[in-house]
Amino acid sequence: MLKKNGAVTLDEVNSAVYDILTPARKGDAIRLITAFISQSEAPADQDQVQQDSHPDDLAPLGAAIVDEAFRNYRDVLLLFYRVIRLLSRKPANQRYIKPPLAAAIVTSLESACALQDSDACHELCAAISNFCANKSLSHDLTKSVSTLLACLRLRNPALQTVAAGALQALCMSNEGKSECLDHDAVPILCDTLKAADRKGARFETVVVGCAGALHNLSSHLSAPDRYLRADAETVLVACLSHRSPAVKAFAAGALQALTRDKACLARLNELDVSRPLIDLVQCDDTSVQTAAIGALLNLHGSAADDSESRAHLKQLLSLLVTTSALRDSYSTTPATDEPAPPVSPHSIVRTTPSPIPSIDVPDAFFS
């Protein structure tokens, strides 16, 4: 990271890390690191971070956060975690993160969670979520699953949000999904989601994060049995009527995956899930519509089923999507303050109304 306009560079931060252990230099070192954090949090710097293609040297910070010399320097460690979290937003750092740093972050999260240090856990969970963009590190980062699940139990909404987000990101890989299932993540995510939803809008980000994790986890081959044991289907069906479009989309997407399993399909039919899914087909969010249609098609036959009833369902769903799209096109027409021009009765042309066009919904796309 280059020095511009007197800004603090990461090289200076790295040089100051161990100065903190020297009493005469500690104050200056902390002020320098704090200044680096302040400038990194500025909106202008965030734009620059996204465009910078050069990876930063994070090795000194990775070594410091697991160094016994800093064990009793909680405030200093929190500064180190914050720098790592801020730099984890940079795509170049996500691509080139090294396994030792990933391992140090996981170890530090375990220690912070054991101490119930919510601030430290928040910084480290966010860093894990960002670094999950590097698929080659999935093995190193999935070791944090048990600790991330423990963070959900700390009942801190900000921490629960980033912990659920990290689990959602880890579940983008099969290894992450397997690790979550091995640690019985489904009932924990369901319990956290339900508890957060009862507490209202302040905890809505927690609900979104847990729903996203349940959505990604649902596509694993072993997931249906775990979801049935946790009665997760009931939770997901309830989420279909949530006020958040993101929660609705995640829930419908999870149900779409689960309806491929016969036991889950039978359970969802018992819950009469078709009605809320049909309601979602008429909503104004494309991602919600797509997931709802996929779940409905799976509920009423496999992708290879060309039965007449399935064809009628496709036609009905296509009509609902088309009607919704036409409604949105009228509702989004920009308003104008200009008065409408006068219309002469003789200029009106009588025409026969055209039928509403139908959009075909291909099976392969939704199943």
N, C-alpha and C positions, 0 to 999 in steps of 0.2 A: 504494500500500500504506500503510494508516494505521498510526500509531504507537499501540501499546497496551501498557500496563504496562511502560513503559520500553524496549520492544523497538526495535531498530534498524529504520528504514524504508528502502525502496529510494531515496527521495529523498535521504536522508543518504548512502547509498552512491554515488549518482550525483554528489553534490557532492564526495565524497572522492576520486573517481577520479583527477583530475589533481593533487590534493594530494600524491599519491605521488611526483610528480616534484620536489617541494620537500623537500629533506633534513630541514628542521625539522618538517615535517608528516607525513613518510612513515610513521613508527611509529604515530601515532594513526590514520592512514587505514587501514593494514593491519589494525590491531586492530579497527577498526569493521567492515570488510568481513568479517573472520574471524568476528566475533560474529554478523553477519547470516547467514552460511553455517550456523553452528551452530544458530541458532534455526530456520532454514528446513529443516534436516534432522530436527528433532524431529517425532515422530509427530503431536502435536497440531497443529502448524503445517501438516503435510501435509493433514490433514482440512480445515483452514480454506482452504488453497489451492484445493482442489477445489470448494469452495462459493462462492468469491469470483468474481463475474461481471465485475469491473472489470479491464481489461487494464493491465499495468504499462508504464512508460516504459523500454524497453530500448535506446533509441537511443544514449544516452551510452556504454553498455558496448559496443554494436556498433561505434561509431566508435573506441573505445579499442583494441579487439583488433586492429585493422588500422593503428593509428597507429604510424608509425616511431619515435616517442618512446619507445615501450614495447618496442622490439625486443630490447633486452638485459635486460629485466626478466622472465625466465622464470617465477619464482615468483609475481610479480604477475599475469601473464597467466593462470596456472593458476587463481588466485582468481577472475578475471573469467570464465573459462570455466565454473567451478563455479557461479557465481551464475546465469549464463545457463542452464546445464543444470537447475538447481533450479527456476528460473522457467518453463522450457519444459514442466514437468509440468502447469502451470495451463491448463485448457481455454480460458479467456479469452485468454491469451497465444498459444495455438496458433491461435485464430481470427483474431487481429488482428496477427500478426507481419508486419512490413514487408519488402519485397524487399531493402532495403539490409542489414538484419540477417542475412537468409538468405545473402546474398552474402558478408558478413563472416565468417560461420561456415564457409562452404565454403573461403574463402581461408585462414583460420586453420588449418583441418584440413590443407590442402595443405602449409602451412609446418611444422606439427607432425609430419606423417608423414615429410616430407623429413629432419627431424632425428631421426626414430625416437623421438620423445617419446611413449611409450605412455600416460602419465598424461593429457597434454593431448589426445591423440587419443581417449581413452576418454570424456572429458567432452564433446567436440564431437560424437562419433558418437552419444552418447546424446541430445544436444540435437537433432540432425538427425532421429533416430528419433521423438522426441516431436513435433517441428514438422511432420512428415509428415501429421499429422492435418488440416492445412490444405491441401486439394487445389489451391487456387489458386496455391500456391507450388511445385508440382511441377517447373516448368521451372527455377526457381532452385536447388532442392535436388538435382535429378538431376545437376547438374554435379559433385556430390561422388562419383559412382559409381566413377570410376577410383581415387580416393583411398581409398574404402572397401574396394575390392578389394585395394589395396596394404596396408591395415591387416590384412587376413586373413593376409598373409604374414609379419607380425611375430611370430607364434607366441606371443603373449601371450593366455592363455585369456580373461581378462576383456575385453580389447580386441577379440578375435575375436568374442566373444559380442555386444557392442554393435554392432560393425561389421556382422555378419550380420543383427542385428535391424534396423538402419537400412536395409540392402538389402531385407530382407523388407517393411519399411514402404514404401519407394520403389516396390517392385514391385506395390503396390496400384493404381497408375495405369498406363495404357498407355504413357505417356511414359517412366516409370521402367523398365518392362519393356524397351522398345526400347533405352534407353540401356544397360541391363545386357547385352543381347544384342550390342549394338554393341561392347562392351568384353570380349566373350567370357567372360562371368561364369560360365557353366555349368561348364566344366572346373575353374575356380578353386574354386567352391563344392564341387564333388565331391571334389577333392583335399583341401580343408580339412576336409571332413566325415570322410573316411576316416582322415586323419592324427589327427584329434581322437578318433575312436572307438577307435583303437588304443591311445590313452593312458589310457583308462579313465574312471571316473565323474567325476573332477575336470574333465574336458573335455566333459562331457555337455551343458552349456548351449551350447557351440559347435556340437555336432551338431544340437541342436534349432534353433538359429538358422539354420544352413545348410539344413537340411531345410525350414524354413519359407520361406526365400527360393526354394528350388527349387520348392516347391509353388506359390507365387504366380506365379513366372515361367513355369510350365508351361502356363498358359492363353493365352499370346500365340500368335498365328497362326504366327509364324516359329519358335516354340520347338522343335517336334518334330525338325526337321533338326539343330539345335544339340545337342539331347539325344542323338540317335543318334551324332553325330560324337564326343561326349565319353563315349560308353557310359554315360550317366547312368542308363539303365534298370537296368543291373546294380547300381548303387549303391542305387537306390530299392527294388529287390526285396530287397536285403540289409537295408534299413531296416525292412522289414515285420516282421522278427523282433527288432527292437531292444527293449531293456528299457523304453524310455520310450514311454508311450502317445502323447505329442505327436509324436514322431518317426514312429511307426506311422501316425498320422492324416495327417500331412503327406505321407508317402510314398505312401499309398493315394490321397490326393487328387490328387497329381501324376500317378500312374498312371491315374487316372480321366480326367484331361484328355488325357493322351498317347494313350490307347487310341482316341481319335477319329481318329487319324491311321493310315492303312493301313500305312505302313512301321514305325511304332512298334508297331502291333498285331502285325505279323509277328514283330518282335524279341521282344516280350513272350511270345508263344506259344512261341518257341524256349527262353525262360528258364523255361517251365512255371510261370507266376506264379499260375495259378488255385488251386493247393493252399494256398500261404500266405494268399491272399486269403480263401479259404473258412474257414481257421482264424480269421482276424480277425473274420469275421461272428459267431462264437460268443463273442467277448470281451465284457467288461462295460463297454466305453466306447462310448457312442452315436456320438460323432464318428468313431471308428475304424470302427465297423460301417457307418455311412452311406457313407463313402468307399470301403470295401471292396466293398460291394454295388454301388455305381455303377461301379466298375472292372470287376467281374465281368459286369455286364449289358452294358457296352460291349465286353468281350472276346468275348462270345458272341452278338453281333448288335447292330444299330443300334436306336435307340428306335422306329423305324417297323417293325421286324421282329416280326411276330406269329406266328412259326413255333412249332410244337408244342414243339420243344426249348427255346426261350426261355421259353415258358409254364411248362414243367416246372422250369426253373431258377428262375424267379420264385417258384414255389410252394415249392421247396426252401429258398430263401433266406428266405422269409417264415416258414417253419416254424423255421428255425434262430434267427431273431431272436426269435420268440415263445418258444421254449424257453429262450433266454438270459434273456429278460425274466422268465419265471416262476422260473427259477433264482435270479435276483437278488432277486426279491420274497421268496423264502423265506430267502435268506441274510442279508437286511437286517432281518428281523423282530426287533424289540428283545427282548433277553433279560430275564427277570424272576427274582427270587429267591423269589417266592411259589410254594409247592408247588401242583401241579395238583390240582384237585378230584377226588375218587374218581368213577369212572364205573361205573355199573351195567351188567352185560351186557344187561339187558332194555331199556336206554335207547338201545342202538346201533341205528341205522336202516341197513339194507342198501340201497345204491343202486347203480345201474349207472354205471360210470365214464363221464364225458363226454369227448368228444375234445378234444384241445388246440386252442384257437381259432387261426386263421391270420390274420396281419396282412398285408393286401395291400400290395405295394410298387409304387407307380405309376412307370411308365417315365419320365415327364416330370420326376419329382423327382430321379432318380438319373443321368440321362444328361447 
